[in-house]
């Protein structure tokens, strides 16, 4: 059997193009303790999903924090959000459009 | 109450019903070991390598469905656990890994045996904790159990610095014993839609995955199949959910599935996926899998829905609860035409099992083992050719009868997992099918098996090679055999005996079946050695990345 199969080859799929140009803002409510940022950023990083901007501050008494992420939308976004929602320390995820003002006035710090 | 963090950990484990822990001690875990010395409830199994401890905990968890615990020290102890934790993540197995860590004040200083266990285990756990005070243990340990067993199960790691283990903590009452969270609620409208789709389908196929086992829903799945006359395929992780010899079973799908199984799927007009995740080894090239079928996907993990294949109807829910709601809504059907077509495909393209009557050949040896056992036996396997032969040919007939490393494909899984299974259910015979490549990867646990007198039988398929690599190099790399043959033979019989384990060799035996039966039916650990021809290949085979219809062999 193996005789006739010597010309077979493995198929290795190409890396799909993910380039997106539309910006999206994600708002995450999270538990506030060291390591949460690492859980969230790691999730994006290991899928090669670039995070363009990130803001994080504690909310109220400091039990929870809010994280704002600025990302480029691509077809993986919906799946990505579902993965983020699964994290134990993530309380909610809201999706806003890229024009959300949270990152608006930060430009002057990046000149 | 007042006690040390270490004593509190042990008490909380006892309260969760833990009676066996597998581990290896070390400096940063010594307070926990000291606390364990005072426990009357917990039996500690001293492993010879932390990976063995991780897989023993997995073996216990895979047969019971409950979270089980492994324990290691900091640094190399923790890194040695990592493979077993990652394996549990991919197969959704509830284990709790407890690791010692250097004292809080020394974290980040490159202290002796310090490694960032928390950081290392983020991507391979369902959740993890670095505990910063003994008081936090009151919430972290129960949370670890709750998370490990709720929804889609998975591994949780709790890293405990040595000073936290020694710290005194005062509290009024123990936290409650935790139970799994309620499964997500789902829409009954979608259930009704599924029932209609099943009724309207002409060529439906039921596709069961490991979630059916985790949910304890095998019987419901079989009932659904019978009620609606659904040919049923199982993933590697679901084998046993429907008895292999059930008239509606069409066996395992995918890379090493029978030809007829993959042909039936190709013709399906409706695929009902229950607790499976469209893994590449199961479905081949995504675009060409079930090209004509509408897809129903039921899974407790919402992130699995539409991940690989877009479903027409998807329900995020516990598969047992969903099937319970679905069953009364599904109209009984006979589907004579489709079932007789499936039967004819099965007749024309069956699973070929050359040598099945010869106990010195792979299929023959598997059948000879099965003939010595009843359905109460637990079967584990390592990873490679022997795993696929067993998955194809062993007559699995019940859930949790079959334990193997499906997602991560970890060589070295089978033997320690078998020890864990034997510790959890000592009344059963546990057989580990292994290869010489896999067995060597955790062979040190022979000492553990001997010490525990675990009723584990290793059936060793020795072809003096890394068989599946050897096969792929033959088929896909121009027969250039590179690093897949072991030049020097290993005397496994002597090794087993050196570890204090009985060993028998089928090779010189005039009647190998008799030797096999005697070895399998004698309690206690035993190595059963059999030489296998390295040029025996697993067929059929879908080349990696190809469509399932492109099987060879």
Boltz contact constraints between the chains, C-beta under 6 A:
constraints:
  - contact:
      token1: [A, 1]
      token2: [B, 553]
      max_distance: 6.0
  - contact:
      token1: [A, 2]
      token2: [B, 474]
      max_distance: 6.0
  - contact:
      token1: [A, 5]
      token2: [B, 475]
      max_distance: 6.0
  - contact:
      token1: [A, 5]
      token2: [B, 552]
      max_distance: 6.0
  - contact:
      token1: [A, 8]
      token2: [B, 475]
      max_distance: 6.0
  - contact:
      token1: [A, 8]
      token2: [B, 476]
      max_distance: 6.0
  - contact:
      token1: [A, 8]
      token2: [B, 543]
      max_distance: 6.0
  - contact:
      token1: [A, 9]
      token2: [B, 476]
      max_distance: 6.0
  - contact:
      token1: [A, 10]
      token2: [B, 476]
      max_distance: 6.0
  - contact:
      token1: [A, 10]
      token2: [B, 543]
      max_distance: 6.0
  - contact:
      token1: [A, 10]
      token2: [B, 544]
      max_distance: 6.0
  - contact:
      token1: [A, 10]
      token2: [B, 545]
      max_distance: 6.0
  - contact:
      token1: [A, 11]
      token2: [B, 545]
      max_distance: 6.0
  - contact:
      token1: [A, 11]
      token2: [B, 546]
      max_distance: 6.0
  - contact:
      token1: [A, 12]
      token2: [B, 545]
      max_distance: 6.0
  - contact:
      token1: [A, 39]
      token2: [B, 122]
      max_distance: 6.0
  - contact:
      token1: [A, 42]
      token2: [B, 122]
      max_distance: 6.0
  - contact:
      token1: [A, 42]
      token2: [B, 123]
      max_distance: 6.0
  - contact:
      token1: [A, 79]
      token2: [B, 307]
      max_distance: 6.0
  - contact:
      token1: [A, 82]
      token2: [B, 302]
      max_distance: 6.0
  - contact:
      token1: [A, 82]
      token2: [B, 303]
      max_distance: 6.0
  - contact:
      token1: [A, 83]
      token2: [B, 303]
      max_distance: 6.0
  - contact:
      token1: [A, 86]
      token2: [B, 303]
      max_distance: 6.0
  - contact:
      token1: [A, 88]
      token2: [B, 127]
      max_distance: 6.0
